Amino acid sequence: MLTLGIETSCDETSVGIVENGRKVLANVVTSQIKMHKKYGGVVPELASRLHVVHFVPVLDEALRQAGVGWKDISLIAATQGPGLLGALSTGFMVGKSISYALGLPLVGVHHIEGHIYANMLDKEDYFEYPVMALVASGGHTQLILIDAEFHYTLIGNTIDDAIGEAFDKSARTLGLGYPGGPIVDELAKNGNRRAYKFPEVNTPHEFDFSFSGLKTAVLRLVEKNELDEKEKSSQEMADFCASFQYKLVGELVTRTFNAAKKFGVKQVIIAGGVSANSFLREEISKRSDEYVIAIPALKYCTDNGAMIAAAGYARYTQGVSTALDEKPVASWSLFK
């Protein structure tokens, strides 16, 4: 069964074609990073307009790469939320149009569930419940207990900024550019992670996250050490990035495995754009002797249509479909 997945929740226009929720035949992604870079972040109206421009070429290329035609597609899956409403509307409305025109079932997919199911792509193994999922991205930092398929319980959440935002805004403070996460990750590889000290993070709940204080600490240290754009390639900058990344990732890893121990899970997975971070992947993998670890392939960490196809297929096999009068949802909780 071939599922065509559509993702336009933010600044990537993507279409994926996936067989039986696992085998990726095509996954075409057009990023808008270059267009938003000069603004230091995503401009919602610009993102919506660019999705309109990019969608048809991306769709055509996905069908070409997969070597299939419309007659081969059995299911349409499209991100329904959460995300930027204008951006979501583009892809979700196209998904509904294709569904109506071809008489194919439609499944509206929750964006975070898509990231979770990215762990299924090009793999044979399935989730081993109960699962502790760390979802880390520009908009989310959450610990989610999955005790059965589609049964989600929020265990920990960020009380202020998401970790991806902490990476991006701190990189901007350092004059490193946008998006900040990959830049910091790369510079950190040549740095001393113990060169700079950051304050301890305390939250009301043991599994919650907080990154706003660390962003402020970056600002103070930058002012104190007079790091600026001219020193991007210096050892001092590499040390700073390594220390900052060590602190951020440490917050994720410590809370994730503390929660995994408390709730007695079998498997720990990571999902979301920050799951592409090399240090996070390394630190999570170190615990493979205690837990079954699942990490998405790098190409499926950021927003993409293949993950939406995988999640949509999983929902459809459980009897779920979406009516054509439903609308995209900018704010949509995964938890009941």
Residue pairs with C-beta under 8 A, 6 or more apart in sequence:
1 19
1 20
1 74
1 75
1 313
2 17
2 18
2 19
2 25
2 66
2 68
2 72
2 73
2 74
2 75
3 17
3 18
3 19
3 21
3 73
3 74
3 75
3 76
3 77
3 309
3 310
3 312
3 313
3 316
4 15
4 16
4 17
4 62
4 73
4 75
4 76
4 77
4 98
4 305
4 309
5 14
5 15
5 16
5 17
5 18
5 77
5 78
5 109
5 114
5 305
5 306
5 307
5 308
5 309
5 310
5 312
6 14
6 15
6 76
6 77
6 78
6 79
6 91
6 92
6 94
6 95
6 305
6 308
7 13
7 14
7 15
7 16
7 78
7 79
7 91
7 111
7 114
7 303
7 304
7 305
7 307
7 308
8 14
8 51
8 55
8 79
8 83
8 87
8 88
8 90
8 91
8 92
9 79
9 81
9 82
9 83
9 84
9 87
9 88
9 91
9 111
9 303
10 42
10 47
10 83
10 84
10 87
10 138
10 139
10 303
11 31
11 32
11 33
11 36
11 42
11 47
11 50
11 87
12 29
12 30
12 31
12 32
12 302
12 303
12 304
13 29
13 30
13 32
13 50
13 51
13 54
13 55
13 58
13 91
14 27
14 28
14 29
14 30
14 58
14 303
14 304
14 305
14 306
14 308
15 26
15 27
15 28
15 55
15 58
15 59
15 61
15 62
15 305
16 24
16 26
16 27
16 28
16 62
16 304
16 305
16 306
16 307
16 308
16 309
17 24
17 25
17 26
17 27
17 62
17 63
17 65
17 66
17 68
17 73
17 305
17 306
17 309
18 24
18 25
18 121
18 306
18 309
18 310
18 313
19 25
20 313
21 117
21 120
21 309
21 310
21 313
21 314
21 317
22 120
22 121
22 122
22 123
22 124
22 310
23 122
24 121
24 122
24 306
25 65
25 66
25 67
25 68
26 61
26 62
26 63
26 64
26 65
26 66
26 306
27 62
27 299
27 300
27 304
27 305
27 306
28 58
28 61
28 62
28 65
28 305
29 58
29 302
29 303
29 304
29 305
30 54
30 57
30 58
32 42
32 46
32 47
32 50
32 54
33 178
33 179
35 46
35 50
36 42
36 43
36 46
36 47
36 178
37 177
37 178
40 172
40 178
41 168
41 178
42 84
44 84
44 86
44 87
45 86
47 84
47 86
47 87
48 84
48 86
48 87
48 89
48 90
51 87
51 90
51 91
52 90
55 90
55 91
55 94
59 94
62 305
63 69
63 70
70 102
73 102
73 104
74 104
74 105
75 104
75 105
75 106
75 107
75 312
75 313
75 316
76 95
76 98
76 99
76 104
76 105
76 106
76 107
76 312
77 95
77 106
77 107
77 108
77 109
77 308
77 309
77 311
77 312
77 313
77 315
77 316
78 91
78 92
78 94
78 95
78 96
78 106
78 107
78 108
78 109
78 308
78 312
79 88
79 91
79 92
79 108
79 109
79 110
79 111
79 114
79 308
80 88
80 92
80 108
80 109
80 110
80 322
80 326
80 328
80 329
80 332
81 88
81 108
81 110
81 111
81 328
81 329
81 330
81 331
81 332
82 110
82 111
82 112
82 139
82 329
82 330
82 331
82 332
83 111
83 328
83 330
84 330
85 328
85 330
88 328
88 329
88 330
89 328
92 108
92 327
92 328
93 328
95 106
95 108
96 106
96 324
98 104
99 105
99 106
99 324
100 324
105 316
105 321
106 321
106 322
106 324
107 312
107 313
107 315
107 316
107 320
107 321
107 322
108 322
108 326
108 328
109 308
109 311
109 312
109 315
110 311
110 332
110 334
111 303
112 135
112 140
112 142
112 144
112 271
112 272
112 334
113 150
113 311
113 334
114 307
114 308
114 310
114 311
115 135
115 137
115 271
115 272
115 275
115 296
115 307
116 133
116 135
116 144
116 146
116 269
116 271
116 311
117 307
117 310
117 311
117 314
118 271
118 296
118 300
118 301
118 304
118 306
118 307
118 310
119 127
119 269
119 271
119 294
119 295
119 296
120 126
120 127
120 310
120 314
121 296
121 297
121 300
121 306
121 307
121 310
122 297
123 294
125 294
127 146
127 149
127 267
127 269
127 294
128 266
128 267
128 292
129 146
129 147
129 148
129 149
129 266
129 267
130 145
130 146
130 147
130 148
130 263
130 264
130 265
130 266
130 267
131 145
131 146
131 147
131 265
131 266
131 267
131 268
131 269
132 143
132 144
132 145
132 146
132 155
132 256
132 259
132 260
132 263
132 265
132 267
132 268
132 269
133 142
133 143
133 144
133 145
133 146
133 268
133 269
133 270
133 271
134 142
134 143
134 252
134 256
134 268
134 269
134 270
134 271
134 275
134 284
135 141
135 142
135 143
135 144
135 270
135 271
135 272
136 162
136 163
136 164
136 252
136 270
136 271
136 272
136 273
136 274
136 275
136 280
137 162
137 163
137 164
137 272
137 273
137 274
138 162
138 164
138 165
138 168
138 179
138 273
138 274
139 162
139 164
139 165
140 158
140 162
140 272
141 157
141 158
141 162
141 163
141 164
141 209
141 211
141 252
142 154
142 156
142 157
142 158
143 154
143 155
143 156
143 157
143 207
143 255
143 256
143 259
144 152
144 153
144 154
144 155
144 334
145 152
145 153
145 155
145 259
145 263
145 265
146 152
146 153
147 153
149 314
149 318
150 314
150 315
150 318
152 334
152 335
153 335
154 334
154 335
155 207
155 259
155 263
156 205
156 206
156 207
156 208
156 209
156 255
156 259
157 208
157 209
158 208
158 209
158 210
158 211
159 203
159 204
159 208
159 209
159 210
160 210
160 211
160 212
161 169
161 210
161 211
161 212
161 215
162 211
163 209
163 211
163 248
163 251
163 252
163 274
164 181
164 272
164 273
164 274
165 211
166 211
166 212
166 214
166 215
166 248
167 179
167 180
167 181
167 184
167 248
167 274
168 178
168 179
168 180
168 181
169 180
169 215
170 180
170 184
170 214
170 215
170 218
170 244
171 177
171 178
171 179
171 180
171 181
171 183
171 184
172 178
172 180
173 215
173 218
173 219
173 222
174 218
174 222
174 227
174 237
174 240
174 241
175 227
175 228
175 229
175 232
176 183
176 184
176 187
176 229
176 232
177 183
181 273
181 274
181 276
181 277
182 276
184 241
184 244
184 245
185 245
185 277
185 278
185 279
187 232
187 237
187 238
187 241
187 242
188 238
188 241
188 242
188 244
188 245
188 246
188 279
189 238
189 242
189 278
190 235
190 238
190 242
191 235
191 237
191 238
191 239
191 240
191 241
191 242
191 243
192 238
192 239
192 242
192 243
193 242
193 243
193 245
193 246
194 243
194 246
195 239
195 240
195 242
195 243
196 221
196 239
196 240
196 243
196 244
197 243
198 214
198 217
198 243
198 244
198 247
199 213
199 214
199 217
201 209
201 210
201 211
201 213
201 214
201 251
202 210
203 209
203 210
206 255
206 258
207 255
207 258
207 259
208 255
209 251
209 252
209 255
211 248
211 251
214 244
214 247
214 248
218 244
221 227
221 240
225 236
225 240
227 236
227 237
227 240
231 237
245 277
245 279
246 279
249 277
249 279
249 280
249 283
250 283
252 274
252 280
253 280
253 283
253 284
256 268
256 284
257 268
257 287
257 291
260 268
260 291
265 291
266 291
266 292
267 291
267 292
267 293
267 294
268 284
268 287
268 291
268 292
268 293
268 294
269 293
269 294
269 295
270 280
270 281
270 284
270 294
270 295
270 296
271 296
271 301
272 301
273 301
273 302
273 303
274 280
275 281
275 295
275 296
275 301
276 298
276 301
276 302
281 295
284 293
284 295
285 293
285 295
287 293
296 307
300 306
300 307
